[in-house]
Amino acid sequence: MKVLCCRITIIIFSLLISTGVGFSDISFAEHPIANGYSNPWYVFGADIDNDDDIDVVSAGRLGNCIAWWENIDNINFTQHDLSTTAYYAMGVYAVDIDDDNDVDILCASQIFGVELYENDGSQSFTYHIIADWGFANRLDVEDVDSDGDLDVLAVCCEAPSPMVGWIENEGSLNFTPHVIKDNWDNVNCVYAIDLDDDDDVDVLASASQAGDISWFENDGSENFTEHVILHTLARPSSVYADDLDADGDIDVLATICAVDQAVWFENDGDEGFTQHVIAQAFFRPHMVRSADMDDDGDLDVVGAAINSNKIAWWENNGSVPIQWTEHTITNTFLGATGIDLKDVDSDGDLDVLGAAQFGNSVRWWENDLIPGIEENSSVPVEYFDRFPTVISGALPLKPNFEYQILDIAGRRVDSDNPQPGVYFILIDDQYTKKIVKIR
């Protein structure tokens, strides 16, 4: 067994070397979800029907429609229409907003305001308007007032009252709207996060025509003080926040439309911010997100640009200062607007969901974290039914199986207490091998 294990390990690593594949070298395969869906701007992935896979929600602005697509087998999706009268519907979000253990759907409509489609648990939805805010176009969800339920944040982009606000969840489907800042010209994005590390939820937002990226400091009683991060005429188009440089404080991500850039603002720990460019010639950038796309322990960036017809990701090399390497996921996605990062195929890595307003299309891109290694079908499917298999805790192997766990360097590790990571499992059952990701 020992000699055989070594031989199998050598074969695996020879394959990695011969194909030039490393654990940070990933590729994306495109899969359609919906074509001919009129002018979708945003997309969101969530398990709407509680069957342990990721379904998809989007709104078709010019079609005045909201729909969710049931994930059948990761390739085939069945469309379910929620509304065909959601006029100029744009932003979408899916979450259990009423705390009844099913996933509801929120939508920002430029006519009716912030809408809630309440799921009864059987995917029959009841319609509610929770804030009569005209020209609502983007949403986020967080427990703003720290009372144990989820509140809703929204921006309204145009006159008569362009503003950013939050909608307090009072329970029992009662909601109270609160304005954080009004008369803010073409406010277009909102994101809730504890930016100053004081255990309450602050609000980050951008306003295109005003040229502002600001964060609003929560004093713990939902009184907000504005702090301007950037004031420019270059039209910021989206914001997000995460600890990009892994120094323990929250940095800010943004897209700047008029100069075709994706940027990040480094937090010095006292909410002083230094701007750094991630990408240039990213024409009319519209949205940006961060996540560890290549599973190397640092945060990468994913963005969509309308005029580039492009979704790309920028690999974080983990150094100080950060060096970013651009990888194109697609450059033929006409009018790429919305993205979301979810594990659509439940294989342990993050895939990319996208909406294209000009292409009238909703799609997803499958992340192949370690391409070029085939699944060994001789391992019983009740143990390892996908590649890479993701497990938590003890390995699901029969007690009489003889197996070893090797790390990616070929070193044997403790099979009773493996740490999170990617491993080779060598099984003395027809001398099979398997790659497993433990989290």
C-alpha positions in Angstrom: 0.0 0.0 0.0 2.8 2.4 0.8 4.4 2.0 -2.6 1.1 2.3 -4.4 0.2 5.5 -2.5 3.5 7.1 -3.5 2.9 6.1 -7.1 -0.6 7.6 -7.2 0.6 10.8 -5.6 3.3 11.1 -8.2 0.7 10.6 -11.0 -1.5 13.4 -9.6 1.4 15.9 -9.2 2.7 15.0 -12.6 -0.7 15.8 -14.1 -0.7 19.2 -12.2 2.8 20.0 -13.5 2.3 18.8 -17.1 -0.9 20.9 -17.5 0.5 23.9 -15.8 -2.3 23.9 -13.3 -1.9 25.2 -9.8 -4.4 25.8 -7.1 -4.7 29.5 -8.0 -5.1 28.8 -11.7 -8.8 28.5 -12.2 -11.1 28.6 -15.2 -14.8 29.3 -15.7 -17.3 27.5 -17.9 -20.3 29.5 -19.0 -23.9 28.1 -18.5 -27.1 29.9 -19.5 -29.9 30.4 -17.0 -32.3 32.7 -19.0 -32.1 34.2 -22.4 -34.5 36.9 -23.7 -35.2 38.2 -20.2 -35.8 41.9 -20.8 -33.0 44.1 -19.4 -31.9 42.4 -16.2 -29.6 44.6 -14.1 -29.0 42.6 -11.0 -28.9 38.9 -10.0 -28.9 37.1 -6.6 -28.3 33.5 -5.7 -30.1 31.8 -2.8 -31.8 28.5 -1.9 -35.4 29.7 -2.5 -37.0 26.3 -2.3 -35.0 24.9 0.6 -33.6 21.9 -1.4 -29.9 22.6 -0.6 -28.9 24.1 -4.0 -28.6 27.7 -5.2 -31.5 29.1 -7.1 -31.4 32.5 -8.9 -33.4 35.7 -8.7 -33.4 38.6 -11.1 -35.5 41.5 -12.2 -36.1 42.5 -15.9 -36.3 46.3 -15.8 -37.9 46.9 -19.2 -40.0 43.8 -19.0 -41.4 45.0 -15.6 -40.8 41.5 -14.3 -39.3 39.6 -11.4 -38.6 35.9 -11.6 -36.7 33.2 -9.8 -35.1 30.2 -11.5 -35.3 26.9 -9.8 -32.0 25.0 -9.9 -32.8 21.5 -11.2 -29.4 20.0 -11.8 -27.0 23.0 -12.0 -27.4 23.0 -15.8 -31.2 23.2 -16.2 -33.2 26.0 -14.5 -37.0 26.4 -14.4 -38.3 29.9 -14.5 -41.0 31.0 -12.0 -42.5 34.5 -12.5 -43.2 36.5 -9.4 -44.5 39.6 -11.1 -45.0 41.1 -14.6 -46.1 44.5 -13.2 -42.9 45.4 -11.2 -42.3 48.6 -13.2 -38.7 49.3 -13.7 -37.7 46.7 -11.3 -33.9 46.6 -10.7 -32.3 45.6 -7.4 -33.1 42.1 -6.0 -32.2 40.3 -2.7 -33.3 37.0 -1.3 -33.2 36.3 2.4 -35.5 35.1 5.2 -36.7 38.6 6.2 -39.7 37.5 8.3 -37.8 34.8 10.3 -40.1 31.9 9.4 -37.3 29.6 8.0 -38.0 30.2 4.3 -36.4 32.6 1.8 -38.3 35.7 0.8 -37.5 37.9 -2.1 -37.0 41.7 -2.0 -37.0 44.0 -5.1 -36.3 47.7 -5.7 -38.8 49.1 -8.2 -38.4 52.6 -9.6 -42.2 53.0 -9.6 -43.5 51.3 -6.4 -40.4 51.4 -4.2 -39.1 48.6 -2.1 -41.2 45.4 -2.5 -41.3 42.2 -0.5 -42.5 38.9 -1.9 -43.2 36.8 1.2 -42.6 33.1 0.7 -45.1 30.8 2.5 -42.6 27.9 2.6 -44.0 26.3 -0.6 -42.8 29.0 -3.0 -46.1 30.8 -3.1 -45.4 34.5 -2.6 -47.5 37.3 -1.1 -46.8 40.8 -2.3 -46.1 43.7 0.1 -44.7 47.3 -0.3 -42.4 48.0 2.6 -41.3 51.5 1.6 -43.0 53.7 -0.9 -39.8 55.1 -2.2 -39.8 56.0 -5.9 -36.8 55.3 -8.1 -35.5 52.6 -5.7 -32.7 50.7 -7.5 -30.3 49.0 -5.1 -30.8 47.0 -1.9 -28.8 45.5 0.9 -29.9 43.6 4.1 -28.4 43.8 7.6 -29.5 44.1 11.2 -29.0 47.8 11.3 -30.5 48.3 14.8 -29.0 45.2 16.4 -32.4 43.9 17.6 -32.0 40.4 16.1 -34.0 40.8 12.9 -32.9 41.8 9.4 -33.6 45.3 8.2 -33.4 46.5 4.6 -31.3 49.3 3.1 -32.1 51.0 -0.2 -31.1 53.8 -2.4 -33.4 55.9 -4.6 -31.4 57.3 -7.5 -33.5 60.2 -9.0 -35.7 63.2 -8.2 -37.9 64.1 -6.5 -36.0 62.6 -3.5 -32.7 60.9 -4.4 -31.6 59.3 -1.1 -30.2 56.5 0.9 -32.2 55.0 3.8 -32.9 52.0 5.9 -36.2 50.2 6.5 -36.6 49.0 10.1 -38.1 45.6 10.5 -40.5 45.8 13.4 -41.5 42.1 13.2 -44.8 40.6 12.0 -44.2 42.2 8.5 -44.3 45.7 9.9 -41.6 48.0 8.5 -40.7 51.6 9.2 -38.6 53.6 6.7 -35.8 56.0 7.8 -33.9 58.4 5.6 -30.1 58.5 6.2 -29.4 61.2 3.6 -31.7 62.8 1.1 -31.2 65.1 -1.9 -28.1 63.2 -2.8 -27.8 63.4 -6.6 -28.0 60.0 -8.3 -27.2 57.9 -5.3 -26.7 54.4 -6.8 -25.3 51.8 -4.4 -25.5 50.9 -0.7 -23.7 48.4 1.5 -24.0 47.8 5.2 -21.0 46.8 7.3 -19.3 47.7 10.6 -16.7 49.9 9.1 -15.2 51.4 12.3 -15.2 48.2 14.4 -17.4 49.4 17.2 -20.0 46.6 17.0 -22.8 48.4 15.2 -23.7 48.6 11.5 -22.6 51.5 9.5 -23.7 52.3 5.9 -21.5 52.8 2.9 -23.0 54.4 -0.2 -22.0 56.1 -3.5 -23.7 58.9 -5.5 -22.8 59.2 -9.2 -23.7 62.8 -10.1 -22.7 64.1 -6.7 -19.4 62.3 -7.1 -19.3 61.0 -3.6 -18.4 57.8 -1.9 -19.3 58.2 1.8 -19.8 56.1 4.9 -22.3 56.9 7.5 -21.2 56.2 11.0 -23.9 54.6 13.3 -23.6 55.9 16.8 -25.3 52.7 18.1 -28.7 54.3 18.2 -29.1 54.6 14.4 -28.1 58.2 14.2 -25.8 58.5 11.3 -22.8 60.9 10.7 -21.5 61.2 7.1 -17.8 60.8 6.4 -16.7 61.4 2.8 -14.1 59.0 1.5 -14.0 60.4 -2.1 -15.5 63.5 -3.7 -14.9 63.5 -7.4 -16.6 64.3 -10.7 -15.6 60.9 -12.0 -19.0 59.3 -11.2 -18.6 56.4 -8.7 -21.0 53.6 -9.7 -20.8 51.0 -6.9 -19.3 50.3 -3.5 -18.5 47.2 -1.4 -16.3 46.6 1.7 -14.0 43.9 3.0 -10.6 43.5 4.6 -8.7 43.2 1.4 -5.2 43.5 2.9 -5.9 41.2 5.9 -4.8 43.8 8.4 -7.8 43.6 10.6 -9.8 46.6 9.4 -12.4 47.1 6.7 -11.3 48.5 3.3 -13.6 49.9 0.6 -14.0 48.7 -2.9 -15.5 50.9 -5.6 -16.0 51.4 -9.4 -15.4 54.8 -10.9 -17.4 55.0 -14.1 -16.0 58.1 -15.8 -12.4 56.9 -15.6 -13.2 53.2 -16.2 -11.5 52.0 -13.0 -12.0 49.5 -10.2 -10.3 50.9 -7.1 -9.9 50.1 -3.4 -9.5 52.5 -0.5 -7.1 51.2 2.1 -8.3 51.8 5.7 -5.4 52.9 8.0 -7.3 51.6 11.0 -8.7 55.0 12.0 -11.0 55.3 9.0 -8.5 57.3 6.9 -8.5 56.0 3.4 -5.8 55.8 0.7 -7.0 55.1 -2.9 -5.3 52.3 -5.0 -6.2 51.3 -8.5 -7.1 47.6 -9.2 -8.0 47.9 -12.9 -8.0 50.4 -15.7 -9.7 50.4 -19.1 -12.6 48.6 -17.5 -15.1 50.5 -19.5 -18.2 51.8 -17.7 -17.7 49.6 -14.6 -20.9 48.9 -12.8 -20.4 46.5 -9.9 -17.7 45.0 -7.8 -17.4 42.2 -5.2 -14.7 40.5 -3.2 -14.2 36.8 -2.3 -11.4 34.2 -2.2 -12.0 32.9 -5.7 -8.9 30.7 -5.9 -9.0 29.4 -2.3 -5.5 30.7 -1.4 -6.5 32.5 1.8 -6.7 36.1 0.5 -9.5 38.1 -1.0 -9.8 38.6 -4.7 -12.0 41.0 -6.6 -14.7 40.3 -9.2 -16.3 43.0 -11.3 -18.7 43.7 -14.2 -18.4 46.5 -16.8 -21.2 47.5 -19.1 -19.3 48.9 -22.1 -16.6 46.3 -21.9 -19.3 43.5 -21.9 -17.0 42.0 -19.4 -16.9 40.1 -16.1 -13.4 39.7 -14.7 -11.6 38.8 -11.5 -8.4 40.2 -10.1 -6.2 37.8 -8.3 -4.8 39.1 -5.0 -1.1 38.0 -4.7 -1.3 38.4 -0.9 1.7 40.7 -0.7 2.1 44.2 0.8 1.3 46.3 -1.2 -1.2 44.1 -3.0 -0.5 43.2 -6.6 -3.5 42.4 -8.7 -3.6 40.1 -11.8 -6.6 40.4 -14.1 -8.3 37.3 -15.4 -11.2 37.6 -17.9 -14.3 35.4 -17.2 -16.2 36.7 -20.2 -15.9 39.7 -22.6 -19.0 38.9 -24.7 -21.7 39.4 -22.0 -23.5 42.4 -23.6 -24.0 45.2 -21.1 -22.7 43.2 -18.1 -24.3 44.8 -15.0 -25.0 42.6 -12.0 -22.9 39.9 -10.4 -23.2 37.6 -7.4 -20.7 35.0 -6.0 -22.3 31.8 -4.9 -21.4 28.1 -5.0 -24.0 27.2 -7.6 -23.0 23.6 -8.1 -22.2 22.9 -4.5 -18.6 21.7 -5.2 -16.9 23.9 -2.6 -15.7 26.8 -4.7 -17.4 30.1 -5.6 -19.0 30.4 -9.0 -20.1 33.7 -10.7 -23.7 34.7 -11.5 -24.2 37.5 -14.0 -26.9 39.7 -15.5 -26.5 41.5 -18.8 -28.9 44.3 -19.6 -28.2 44.6 -23.3 -27.8 40.8 -23.8 -31.1 40.2 -22.0 -29.4 37.3 -20.3 -28.8 35.7 -16.9 -25.9 33.3 -16.8 -23.5 31.6 -14.4 -19.9 30.7 -14.7 -18.7 27.4 -13.2 -15.4 27.8 -11.2 -13.1 24.8 -11.8 -10.8 25.3 -8.9 -8.4 22.5 -9.9 -9.0 21.8 -13.6 -7.6 18.8 -15.4 -8.1 16.1 -12.7 -10.9 13.7 -13.4 -13.2 12.3 -10.7 -12.6 8.6 -10.1 -16.0 7.1 -10.5 -15.0 3.8 -8.8 -15.3 5.5 -5.4 -18.9 4.8 -4.1 -21.1 7.8 -4.8 -22.6 7.8 -1.3 -19.1 8.8 -0.1 -17.8 11.1 -2.9 -20.4 12.2 -5.4 -18.8 15.4 -6.7 -15.4 16.9 -7.4 -14.0 18.3 -5.3 -16.1 16.9 -2.5 -16.6 19.3 0.4 -17.1 17.8 3.8 -17.1 19.1 7.4 -15.8 17.0 10.3 -15.0 13.3 10.0 -14.5 11.7 6.6 -17.6 9.7 5.5 -15.7 6.4 5.0 -16.7 3.0 6.2 -14.7 1.9 9.3 -13.1 -1.1 7.5 -11.7 1.1 4.7 -8.0 1.6 4.7 -7.1 5.1 3.6 -4.6 7.8 3.9 -4.9 11.6 3.7 -2.1 13.4 1.9 -1.8 17.2 1.6 -1.0 18.9 -1.7 2.7 18.4 -1.0 2.3 14.7 -0.6 2.7 14.6 3.2 0.6 12.3 5.3 -1.7 14.1 7.7 -3.8 13.1 10.7 -6.9 11.3 9.3 -8.8 11.8 12.6 -8.4 15.6 12.7 -7.7 17.0 9.3 -7.6 20.8 9.1 -9.5 22.8 6.4 -7.8 22.4 3.1 -7.6 20.4 -0.1 -6.3 16.8 0.2 -5.7 13.6 -1.7 -7.6 10.6 -0.2 -6.0 7.3 -1.0 -8.4 4.4 -0.4 -7.5 0.7 -0.3 -10.7 -0.2 -2.1 -9.8 -1.1 -5.6 -6.8 1.2 -5.0 -8.9 4.3 -5.8 -8.0 7.9 -5.2 -10.0 11.0 -4.6 -9.5 14.7 -4.1 -11.4 16.2 -1.2 -11.8 19.7 0.1 -12.4 19.8 3.9 -13.8 23.0 5.4 
